[in-house]
Each structure stands twice: as structure tokens, then as C-alpha cells.
């Protein structure tokens, strides 16, 4: 639980930086979401393979 709290504070930005940043385009947002989904699926597949290997022995 401590680790989650630490990550929240490391991702902080100043208000001025947030207010003056250009908005993300739809294409950029879609690319980020596709990467996030691809990474999550890779992790899920790795977990399934690992748990499947344990069941064989």
C-alpha cells in the first residue's frame, strides 16, 4: 500500500504546467490506450503461463 501512495506523489505536476499543456489529440489518446491494453494482455498471458507451468509439476 505504501508503494501506491509513493507513485501518486512522484507523478505530481505543477498547476501551471497542467494548465498550459496542449490537449492530447484523439490519435495520441488511442495510441496510449492501445499500448496500455497490449501491455496488460502481455502481463496476463505471462501470469497464465507461469501458473500453468506450476500445475504440471
MMTF fields as JSON, N, C-alpha, C and O atoms, coordinates in Angstrom:
{
  "mmtfVersion": "1.0.0",
  "mmtfProducer": "UNKNOWN",
  "numBonds": 227,
  "numAtoms": 228,
  "numGroups": 57,
  "numChains": 1,
  "numModels": 1,
  "chainsPerModel": [1],
  "groupsPerChain": [57],
  "chainIdList": ["A"],
  "bondAtomList": [4, 2, 8, 6, 12, 10, 16, 14, 20, 18, 24, 22, 28, 26, 32, 30, 36, 34, 40, 38, 44, 42, 48, 46, 52, 50, 56, 54, 60, 58, 64, 62, 68, 66, 72, 70, 76, 74, 80, 78, 84, 82, 88, 86, 92, 90, 96, 94, 100, 98, 104, 102, 108, 106, 112, 110, 116, 114, 120, 118, 124, 122, 128, 126, 132, 130, 136, 134, 140, 138, 144, 142, 148, 146, 152, 150, 156, 154, 160, 158, 164, 162, 168, 166, 172, 170, 176, 174, 180, 178, 184, 182, 188, 186, 192, 190, 196, 194, 200, 198, 204, 202, 208, 206, 212, 210, 216, 214, 220, 218, 224, 222],
  "bondOrderList": [1, 1, 1, 1, 1, 1, 1, 1, 1, 1, 1, 1, 1, 1, 1, 1, 1, 1, 1, 1, 1, 1, 1, 1, 1, 1, 1, 1, 1, 1, 1, 1, 1, 1, 1, 1, 1, 1, 1, 1, 1, 1, 1, 1, 1, 1, 1, 1, 1, 1, 1, 1, 1, 1, 1, 1],
  "groupList": [{"groupName": "UNK", "atomNameList": ["N", "CA", "C", "O"], "elementList": ["N", "C", "C", "O"], "formalChargeList": [0, 0, 0, 0], "bondAtomList": [1, 0, 2, 1, 3, 2], "bondOrderList": [1, 1, 2], "singleLetterCode": "X", "chemCompType": "L-PEPTIDE LINKING"}],
  "groupTypeList": [0, 0, 0, 0, 0, 0, 0, 0, 0, 0, 0, 0, 0, 0, 0, 0, 0, 0, 0, 0, 0, 0, 0, 0, 0, 0, 0, 0, 0, 0, 0, 0, 0, 0, 0, 0, 0, 0, 0, 0, 0, 0, 0, 0, 0, 0, 0, 0, 0, 0, 0, 0, 0, 0, 0, 0, 0],
  "groupIdList": [1, 2, 3, 4, 5, 6, 7, 8, 9, 10, 11, 12, 13, 14, 15, 16, 17, 18, 19, 20, 21, 22, 23, 24, 25, 26, 27, 28, 29, 30, 31, 32, 33, 34, 35, 36, 37, 38, 39, 40, 41, 42, 43, 44, 45, 46, 47, 48, 49, 50, 51, 52, 53, 54, 55, 56, 57],
  "secStructList": [7, 2, 2, 2, 2, 2, 2, 2, 2, 2, 6, 7, 7, 7, 2, 2, 2, 2, 2, 2, 1, 7, 7, 7, 7, 2, 2, 2, 2, 2, 2, 2, 2, 2, 2, 2, 2, 2, 2, 2, 2, 2, 2, 2, 2, 2, 2, 2, 2, 2, 2, 2, 2, 2, 2, 2, 7],
  "xCoordList": [0.823, 0.0, 0.868, 0.511, 1.997, 2.9, 3.394, 3.527, 3.666, 4.207, 3.233, 3.658, 1.935, 0.945, 0.935, 0.871, 0.996, 0.992, 2.23, 2.154, 3.358, 4.597, 4.489, 4.929, 3.912, 3.773, 2.87, 3.113, 1.859, 0.952, 1.719, 1.532, 2.562, 3.287, 4.419, 4.791, 4.963, 6.019, 5.48, 6.242, 4.194, 3.605, 2.977, 2.178, 3.319, 2.724, 3.325, 4.504, 2.488, 2.939, 2.442, 1.474, 3.106, 2.668, 1.41, 1.202, 0.585, -0.676, -0.438, -1.166, 0.569, 0.847, 1.192, 0.773, 1.954, 2.301, 1.053, 0.925, 0.137, -1.083, -1.993, -2.613, -2.072, -2.989, -2.46, -3.25, -1.144, -0.586, -0.216, 0.228, -0.387, -0.066, -1.109, -2.293, -0.65, -1.575, -2.415, -1.926, -3.671, -4.515, -4.044, -3.455, -4.311, -3.937, -4.92, -6.124, -4.407, -5.286, -5.938, -5.498, -6.987, -7.678, -6.744, -6.787, -5.91, -4.977, -3.953, -3.629, -3.443, -2.487, -3.138, -2.541, -4.359, -5.073, -5.314, -5.14, -5.714, -5.951, -4.668, -4.685, -3.543, -2.263, -1.86, -1.375, -2.05, -1.708, -2.577, -2.083, -3.869, -4.771, -4.422, -4.448, -4.093, -3.702, -2.453, -2.382, -1.465, -0.244, -0.548, -0.022, -1.393, -1.758, -2.46, -2.182, -3.361, -4.083, -3.124, -3.192, -2.224, -1.254, -0.357, -0.098, 0.121, 0.988, 0.244, 0.797, -1.024, -1.8, -2.025, -1.934, -2.316, -2.531, -1.26, -1.312, -0.114, 1.151, 1.377, 1.809, 1.095, 1.246, 0.297, 0.678, -0.949, -1.92, -1.49, -1.613, -0.983, -0.51, 0.662, 0.732, 1.584, 2.743, 2.297, 2.834, 1.318, 0.821, 0.155, 0.333, -0.614, -1.266, -0.234, -0.38, 0.802, 1.846, 2.571, 2.874, 2.848, 3.559, 2.706, 3.21, 1.436, 0.58, 0.333, 0.176, 0.292, 0.122, 1.33, 1.185, 2.521, 3.745, 3.811, 4.31, 3.31, 3.314, 2.383, 2.655, 1.298, 0.338, 0.865, 0.4, 1.833, 2.368, 3.203, 3.277, 3.833, 4.736, 4.08, 4.718],
  "yCoordList": [-1.189, 0.0, 1.254, 2.254, 1.21, 2.349, 2.671, 3.84, 1.641, 1.854, 2.631, 3.492, 2.351, 3.073, 4.549, 5.406, 4.853, 6.24, 6.958, 8.124, 6.282, 6.889, 7.23, 8.301, 6.337, 6.58, 7.778, 8.512, 7.978, 9.105, 10.409, 11.328, 10.5, 11.734, 11.938, 13.079, 10.877, 11.025, 11.525, 12.073, 11.356, 11.773, 13.16, 13.527, 13.912, 15.23, 16.228, 16.153, 17.161, 18.235, 19.558, 19.595, 20.614, 21.924, 22.346, 21.96, 23.133, 23.561, 24.322, 24.13, 25.177, 25.958, 25.034, 25.283, 23.97, 23.022, 22.327, 22.114, 21.976, 21.299, 22.231, 21.811, 23.484, 24.417, 24.921, 25.327, 24.906, 25.412, 24.305, 24.596, 23.054, 21.937, 21.853, 22.109, 21.493, 21.329, 20.076, 19.082, 20.128, 18.94, 17.798, 18.019, 16.6, 15.405, 15.212, 15.415, 14.826, 14.551, 13.181, 12.372, 12.945, 11.653, 10.52, 9.43, 10.773, 9.742, 9.407, 8.236, 10.415, 10.175, 9.385, 8.459, 9.755, 9.068, 7.608, 6.715, 7.368, 5.993, 5.177, 4.013, 5.784, 5.076, 4.704, 3.597, 5.601, 5.326, 4.201, 3.304, 4.248, 3.192, 1.849, 0.831, 1.822, 0.556, -0.021, -1.227, 0.824, 0.355, -0.185, -1.227, 0.516, 0.085, -1.278, -2.147, -1.454, -2.721, -3.833, -4.937, -3.553, -4.552, -4.992, -6.184, -4.034, -4.36, -5.197, -6.153, -4.832, -5.575, -7.011, -7.942, -7.194, -8.545, -9.381, -10.579, -8.746, -9.479, -9.948, -11.08, -9.103, -9.494, -10.622, -11.57, -10.514, -11.568, -12.895, -13.942, -12.858, -14.085, -14.692, -15.908, -13.841, -14.335, -14.976, -16.008, -14.365, -14.949, -16.295, -17.237, -16.383, -17.65, -18.732, -19.872, -18.385, -19.363, -19.815, -20.997, -18.869, -19.203, -20.119, -21.107, -19.806, -20.645, -21.983, -22.991, -22.03, -23.275, -24.177, -25.398, -23.599, -24.378, -24.989, -26.101, -24.269, -24.799, -25.993, -26.905, -26.004, -27.096, -28.391, -29.469, -28.306, -29.513, -30.341, -31.562, -29.694, -30.403, -30.808, -31.418],
  "zCoordList": [0.0, 0.0, 0.0, -0.622, 0.687, 0.701, -0.699, -1.061, -1.486, -2.818, -3.689, -4.46, -3.589, -4.371, -3.996, -4.877, -2.738, -2.298, -2.808, -3.194, -2.813, -3.28, -4.771, -5.188, -5.573, -7.001, -7.291, -8.248, -6.497, -6.696, -6.55, -7.347, -5.564, -5.33, -6.343, -6.617, -6.892, -7.894, -9.219, -10.016, -9.481, -10.739, -10.658, -11.52, -9.66, -9.473, -10.456, -10.804, -10.892, -11.768, -11.187, -10.428, -11.551, -11.072, -11.821, -12.972, -11.166, -11.757, -13.056, -14.03, -13.077, -14.285, -15.457, -16.587, -15.191, -16.253, -16.786, -17.992, -15.893, -16.322, -17.121, -18.098, -16.709, -17.348, -18.689, -19.541, -18.897, -20.145, -21.123, -22.234, -20.742, -21.635, -22.74, -22.519, -23.926, -25.044, -24.821, -24.286, -25.23, -25.071, -25.967, -27.025, -25.531, -26.274, -27.434, -27.275, -28.579, -29.715, -29.526, -28.71, -30.292, -30.21, -30.636, -30.065, -31.626, -32.095, -31.016, -30.816, -30.322, -29.242, -28.118, -27.57, -27.781, -26.716, -27.087, -26.257, -28.331, -28.785, -28.744, -28.344, -29.16, -29.153, -27.73, -27.496, -26.793, -25.396, -24.855, -24.173, -25.157, -24.682, -25.301, -24.61, -26.601, -27.237, -26.588, -26.347, -26.301, -25.653, -24.26, -23.87, -23.509, -22.165, -22.198, -21.372, -23.151, -23.286, -23.695, -23.154, -24.651, -25.103, -23.958, -23.793, -23.165, -22.027, -20.988, -20.444, -20.711, -19.732, -20.193, -19.393, -21.476, -22.005, -21.944, -21.665, -22.208, -22.111, -20.675, -20.46, -19.7, -18.299, -17.935, -17.249, -18.402, -18.105, -18.72, -18.084, -19.958, -20.602, -19.847, -19.672, -19.399, -18.656, -17.338, -16.936, -16.668, -15.416, -15.666, -14.893, -16.75, -17.08, -17.39, -16.948, -18.145, -18.468, -17.208, -17.047, -16.317, -15.085, -14.212, -13.677, -14.065, -13.226, -13.909, -13.219, -15.227, -15.947, -15.819, -15.765, -15.769, -15.611, -14.21, -14.042, -13.211, -11.835, -11.706, -10.926, -12.452, -12.351, -12.939, -12.57, -13.854, -14.487, -13.514, -13.651, -12.533, -11.64, -10.373, -9.516]
}
